[in-house]
Amino acid sequence: MEANITQDAMGTHIDWKHEGITPHMIDWFWSNMEKSFLLWHPAQHEPLVWAVPVQHGNPIGSVHIAPQTWNDGTRQNLYIRFEKLEDVPAEVRDYICYEHVVIVGGLGLGEEALAAGNPMGYRIHQWEKTDYGVVGKSSAIGGRKKETPAEGMIWSAHCIEEIGNWGNFLAPIHQLFKVVTNTQYNPFADLSVEGKGRNAKYKFIK
C-alpha cells in the first residue's frame, strides 16, 4: 500500500492506494468488522462488539465498540457510530471525493456515550475502483472535541497500519464468508454515493 499524509485547518488526511482489493470488499468490511477487527490491527486492537448491530443493507445508526491502544500507549474503549450523511456538518462532507464513503462519529468512551448527541470527532473513509485495485482517502476531523495536529499524527500512524492490513486479509476473508448466505450473520451494504462533497448521497441506502 502507498500512503501520504497531509494536514489542514480541518484535520488530518491520508491518501492511499491498494492493489488486489475491490470496492465491494471494503463495502462488505464495514458491515462485518467483528469478523476481522483483530486482523485490522493485530498489535493494538481488541475484539470488537456491536452495541447497536448493523442491519443488512444499511449500517447507518449502528454503533460498534472498538477497544484499542494507540502508539502513544493510551487505551481507548471507543463507541463509534455510522453516521447518516445528512447529519454530518457540511464542512466535513465537503471532503467527499470518491465513489464509496463511510463516515463514522466517535461518541465517547464507555456505555454512557450511547446517549451522546454530536460526536467528539469524525472519521471519513472513502474509496473507488482503479485498474489495479482501489484508491482512497481517510480523514480525521474534530467535532465537539477539536483535534491537534499532534493528535492527528498519532491517529494517522494507527490508521495507516489498519488500512495497510487490508492487503493482508481482506480478499481471503471476504472470499471465505461468501459461503454464509444468511444475511443476519453476513450482512452487506453498498456504500456507493452519487455526487461529491456536501451534495453526496447514498445510492442504495435510504
C-alpha positions as CSV (number, residue, x, y, z in Angstrom):
1,M,0.0,0.0,0.0
2,E,1.1,3.6,-0.7
3,A,0.1,6.3,1.7
4,N,0.6,10.0,2.0
5,I,-0.3,12.2,5.0
6,T,-1.4,15.9,4.8
7,Q,-2.9,18.2,7.4
8,D,-5.0,21.4,7.1
9,A,-7.2,23.6,9.3
10,M,-9.9,20.9,9.5
11,G,-7.8,17.9,10.3
12,T,-5.5,15.1,9.2
13,H,-5.9,13.2,5.9
14,I,-4.3,10.1,4.4
15,D,-4.4,9.4,0.7
16,W,-3.8,5.7,0.0
17,K,-3.7,3.1,-2.8
18,H,-4.1,-0.7,-2.7
19,E,-3.6,-3.5,-5.3
20,G,-5.8,-6.6,-5.4
21,I,-8.7,-5.1,-3.4
22,T,-12.2,-4.2,-4.8
23,P,-14.6,-1.5,-3.5
24,H,-17.1,-4.3,-2.9
25,M,-14.7,-6.0,-0.4
26,I,-14.3,-2.7,1.5
27,D,-18.1,-2.1,1.5
28,W,-18.5,-5.6,3.0
29,F,-15.9,-5.0,5.6
30,W,-17.7,-2.1,7.2
31,S,-20.8,-4.3,7.9
32,N,-18.7,-7.2,9.2
33,M,-16.0,-5.5,11.2
34,E,-16.3,-8.0,14.1
35,K,-15.0,-10.8,11.8
36,S,-11.6,-9.2,11.2
37,F,-11.1,-6.4,13.7
38,L,-8.1,-8.2,15.3
39,L,-6.6,-8.7,11.8
40,W,-7.1,-5.0,11.0
41,H,-4.5,-4.0,13.6
42,P,-3.2,-7.1,15.5
43,A,-0.9,-5.1,17.7
44,Q,-3.4,-2.6,19.0
45,H,-6.9,-3.9,18.6
46,E,-9.0,-6.0,21.0
47,P,-12.2,-7.9,19.9
48,L,-15.0,-5.7,18.5
49,V,-18.6,-6.0,19.5
50,W,-21.7,-4.2,18.3
51,A,-23.6,-2.1,20.8
52,V,-26.2,-1.4,18.1
53,P,-25.9,-4.1,15.4
54,V,-25.7,-3.5,11.6
55,Q,-28.8,-4.1,9.6
56,H,-28.4,-5.9,6.2
57,G,-28.4,-3.2,3.5
58,N,-28.0,-0.3,5.9
59,P,-25.3,0.2,8.6
60,I,-26.4,3.8,9.4
61,G,-27.0,4.3,13.1
62,S,-25.2,1.1,14.1
63,V,-22.6,1.5,16.9
64,H,-19.5,-0.6,17.4
65,I,-17.3,-0.8,20.5
66,A,-13.7,-0.7,19.4
67,P,-11.2,-1.1,22.3
68,Q,-7.7,-0.3,21.1
69,T,-4.4,1.1,22.3
70,W,-2.7,3.6,20.1
71,N,1.0,4.3,19.5
72,D,1.2,6.7,22.4
73,G,0.2,3.9,24.8
74,T,-3.3,5.3,25.5
75,R,-6.1,2.6,25.7
76,Q,-9.5,3.7,24.4
77,N,-12.8,1.9,24.6
78,L,-14.4,3.8,21.8
79,Y,-18.1,3.8,20.9
80,I,-18.3,4.6,17.2
81,R,-21.5,5.3,15.2
82,F,-22.1,5.0,11.5
83,E,-23.4,8.5,10.6
84,K,-26.2,9.5,8.3
85,L,-24.5,11.7,5.7
86,E,-27.2,14.4,6.0
87,D,-26.5,14.7,9.7
88,V,-22.8,15.3,9.3
89,P,-21.7,19.0,9.1
90,A,-21.4,20.3,5.6
91,E,-17.8,21.4,6.0
92,V,-16.9,17.7,6.9
93,R,-18.9,16.3,3.9
94,D,-17.0,18.7,1.6
95,Y,-14.1,16.2,1.7
96,I,-16.1,13.5,0.0
97,C,-14.5,13.0,-3.4
98,Y,-14.7,9.2,-4.1
99,E,-17.5,6.9,-5.2
100,H,-17.8,4.9,-1.9
101,V,-18.0,6.5,1.5
102,V,-18.5,5.8,5.2
103,I,-18.5,8.5,7.9
104,V,-18.3,7.4,11.5
105,G,-18.6,9.5,14.6
106,G,-16.7,8.9,17.8
107,L,-19.3,9.2,20.5
108,G,-17.1,8.8,23.5
109,L,-15.6,6.2,26.0
110,G,-17.9,3.9,27.9
111,E,-21.6,2.9,27.7
112,E,-22.8,6.4,28.6
113,A,-21.5,7.5,25.2
114,L,-24.6,6.0,23.6
115,A,-26.6,8.9,24.9
116,A,-24.2,11.4,23.3
117,G,-25.5,13.7,20.6
118,N,-22.9,15.2,18.4
119,P,-19.7,13.1,18.0
120,M,-16.4,14.1,19.5
121,G,-15.0,13.8,16.0
122,Y,-15.5,12.3,12.6
123,R,-13.6,9.7,10.5
124,I,-14.2,9.7,6.8
125,H,-13.1,6.7,4.8
126,Q,-13.7,6.7,1.1
127,W,-12.5,4.7,-1.9
128,E,-13.2,3.8,-5.6
129,K,-12.1,1.3,-8.2
130,T,-8.9,1.7,-10.2
131,D,-7.3,-0.5,-12.9
132,Y,-5.0,-2.0,-10.2
133,G,-7.4,-2.1,-7.2
134,V,-8.6,0.8,-5.2
135,V,-7.6,4.4,-4.4
136,G,-8.9,6.0,-1.2
137,K,-8.7,8.7,1.4
138,S,-9.1,8.6,5.2
139,S,-9.7,11.8,7.2
140,A,-9.8,12.6,10.9
141,I,-11.8,15.8,11.6
142,G,-12.7,17.1,15.1
143,G,-16.3,17.6,16.2
144,R,-17.2,18.7,19.7
145,K,-13.6,17.8,20.7
146,K,-11.1,19.6,18.5
147,E,-8.0,17.6,17.5
148,T,-4.5,19.0,17.5
149,P,-2.0,18.3,14.6
150,A,0.0,16.1,17.0
151,E,-3.2,14.1,17.8
152,G,-3.8,13.8,14.1
153,M,-0.4,12.3,13.5
154,I,-0.9,9.7,16.3
155,W,-4.2,8.7,14.6
156,S,-2.7,8.6,11.2
157,A,0.0,6.2,12.3
158,H,-2.7,3.9,13.6
159,C,-4.9,4.3,10.6
160,I,-2.2,3.6,8.0
161,E,-1.4,0.3,9.7
162,E,-5.2,-0.5,9.7
163,I,-5.7,0.3,6.0
164,G,-2.4,-1.3,5.1
165,N,-3.5,-4.6,6.7
166,W,-6.5,-4.8,4.3
167,G,-3.9,-6.0,1.8
168,N,-3.1,-9.0,4.1
169,F,-6.5,-10.3,5.0
170,L,-9.5,-8.6,3.2
171,A,-9.6,-10.5,-0.1
172,P,-9.3,-14.0,1.5
173,I,-11.7,-13.4,4.4
174,H,-14.2,-11.9,2.0
175,Q,-14.0,-15.0,-0.2
176,L,-14.3,-17.3,2.8
177,F,-17.5,-15.7,4.0
178,K,-19.2,-16.0,0.6
179,V,-20.5,-19.4,1.8
180,V,-22.5,-17.7,4.6
181,T,-25.7,-16.7,2.8
182,N,-27.7,-15.8,5.9
183,T,-27.6,-12.0,5.9
184,Q,-28.2,-12.0,9.7
185,Y,-24.7,-13.3,10.1
186,N,-23.1,-11.9,6.9
187,P,-24.8,-8.6,6.1
188,F,-23.8,-6.3,3.2
189,A,-24.5,-2.7,2.3
190,D,-23.4,-0.9,-0.9
191,L,-21.7,2.3,0.3
192,S,-21.5,4.0,-3.1
193,V,-22.7,7.6,-3.4
194,E,-23.8,9.9,-6.2
195,G,-22.5,13.4,-6.1
196,K,-19.5,14.8,-4.2
197,G,-18.9,17.0,-1.2
198,R,-21.9,18.2,0.8
199,N,-24.1,17.1,-2.1
200,A,-23.2,13.4,-1.9
201,K,-26.0,11.0,-1.2
202,Y,-26.0,7.2,-0.8
203,K,-27.3,5.5,-4.0
204,F,-28.8,2.4,-2.2
205,I,-29.3,3.4,1.4
206,K,-32.4,5.4,2.3
